[in-house]
Amino acid sequence: MSLLRKIALVGTIAGGLAFGSGAGAGPLATFNTVSGNGSSAIAHFVGFSAGDTNTLSVVAGLSNFFVNKSTGIGESRELGVFGNGAEIQFAMTDLSVANTFYSGAGSRNADGNVHAFVTTNIQDIVGLSSASYAFAASLPSGTVFVGFEDRPGSQSDFDYNDLVFAVVNARTLQLAVPEPTTLALIGLALVVLYRFRRKRR
């Protein structure tokens, strides 16, 4: 196999590690964040698929404003004005097992996993009701959708649909920096390629 092909193979593997995860594919290797656009951000409840009871809060902001089992599809709350690019960090508390998980990097959570899947395409979040998808489709183009996973580590199915909501007047930053584990695997692949090349010389 030529060196060029080996580099392409390593690039494909690294790309899959860094960018290939999505809802339902196990714990996310990378994460997106929700940020303001300078206008008043409004959250809309979209739906859920969970046995546990979960509440949603804004970190250092509104507390427990959505409850997955008692909030109706389409109910909304004004979150306040967030500056352009300022992160809107969310916290989901699972009342059934007393766990709280945060949006953003897995390092924010006790189990080290990413617990919030952020996308602008509601179809990326599977397992919701037809009413949930219909409501999501009625929201403006560019709406940001967030799906939380409510169980830690080995207890989790990582389908990211235990509490799902939308944020209007917000944006999602493109794929954030890979978690340290992913970076380590990419680095290892490059070291192996370098040693193989030296050995052939």
N, C-alpha and C positions, 0 to 999 in steps of 0.2 A: 504494500500500500504506500502510495507516495506521501511525502510530508504534507503536501497541500491537502490531501484527503484526510489525513489524520487531524490536521488543524480544523478542518470543516466538521469532522466528527465531534471533536472536543467542543467546538462552538455550539453544535446542535445540542449536545448533552447539557452544557452550561446554560444555554438559552432555555431549555426545558425546565431545568431546576429553578432558574430565576423567574421565569415568566409563565410557566405552564399551569400553575394551580388555579383552580376556580372553585366555586361553591360545589360541594358534593364530591370533591376529589381528595378528601382528607384535609388535615390542617394546612392552611395557606402558608407557603414558603415566603411570600412577600405580602405587602399590605399597601392599601391606599388610605388617604385621609380625606376628611371632609373639611372644607375651608370656606370662609365667608367671601362675599363679593362686594361688600360695602353696603348692601341693602339689608333690610330686616329678613332674617332667615325664618322660614315657617316649616315646621315638621308636620307631616301627615301620617297617620297610622295606616299601614297597608294590610297587615295580617300576620298570621303566625301558624306554625305547625309544631306544637310542643305539648308534652305532658305536664311540664312544670309551669308554675306561675312566675312570670318575669316582669320587672318594671324597668322603665327607661328614664335616665336623667342626663342632663348636661353637666359635665364636671365643672364645679364652681359656678353653677347656674341653676336652672330649674330642676327640681327633684321629683321623681316618680310621676311624671306627667302622662305617661302611657303605661297601661297594664295589659299585657297581651290577652288575657282572658276576659277582660271587661271593657276594653276600649273598642268602639265600633270602627269598622273600616271607613276611612275618610275623615275621622275626627282630627282636628288640627290644633297646634299650639304655636304661638309666636315665640321664638327663641331669643330674639333680640338682634341687634345690629353687630355684625362681626366684620372687621376690616378686611380689605381685599388680601386674601392669602392667609389670614389668621385662622388657625385650626379651631374647629368646633369639635371638642372631644366629648364623646358619649360614654356613659357607663350603664351596663345592664346588670341588674341584680336578680339572681334566681332565688326567689323566696322559698322554694321547696327544699333547697339544700344549702342556703345561706352562702352563695358564692357571688362575687361581683367581678365582672370582666369589663375591660376598657377597649375602645376603638383604638386603632393605630398598631404600633409595634407589639409583637408577642412579649417582649421584655416587660411590658406594663402589667402582665398577668402572671399570677402565681405559678401556672403550669408552663409558662414560656411560649404558649401558642397564640397565634392571631385569632381573635374571637369575633371580629367584625369584618364582613365582606362588603366592600364598597364598590358600586358600579353605577353606570348611567343606563344600563339595560336591565329592566326588571326580569326579563326572561333568563338571565344568568342565575337567578335565585329560584330554585325548583321547589315543588311541593306545596304551593299555596292554592287557595280556592280560586275558582273562576271569577268570583266577585272581586277578589284582591287584584288579579291581573287586569280586570276591566277598569277598576278605579285607577290603577297605576297608569294605564294607557291614556287616561283623561288628563293627566298632569302635563305641564308644559315641557317642551323639548329641553333637554339638558338637566332635568331633575336628577338629583343624586339619590340612589336607593342604598339602604344599609340593612344587611341581614346579620343578626347576632346568633352565635352559637352559645347555648346555655350550660353545657356540661364540660368539665375539664378532661383533658388527656384521654385515657383509655375508656372513660365513660361516655365519650362523645361520638356522635355519628358525623360531625362536621358537615352538616348540610346547610348550615347558616340560614335557617328559616324559623328559628324559635321566637324571634320578635323582629318584624320587618317594618321599616318606616321609610318615608321619603323626605327629602329636604329640598325645598324650593328656595331660590335666591342663594344658592351655594354652588360650589364646584368641588370636584375631586381632583387632587393632585395626581398626576400620572404615577405609574408604578414607583413606589418608594424604593430606597436602597434595600437590597436583599438582607435578610437576617444573617447573623454571623455564621450559622451552620452552612447556609448556601454559599457564602463567600469562601468558606474553608474548603468545600467540595470543589468549587471552581479552581481555587488555588492548587489543590492536590492534582487535579486533571492537568493543569499547565506544567506542574513539576514533573509528572510522569512523561508528558510529551517531550520536555526539555531533555530528560535523562535518556530517553529512547533515541533522540536525535544525536546526542553526544556519543552514545554507544555505537551507532552506525558509522560515525566518523572514525 
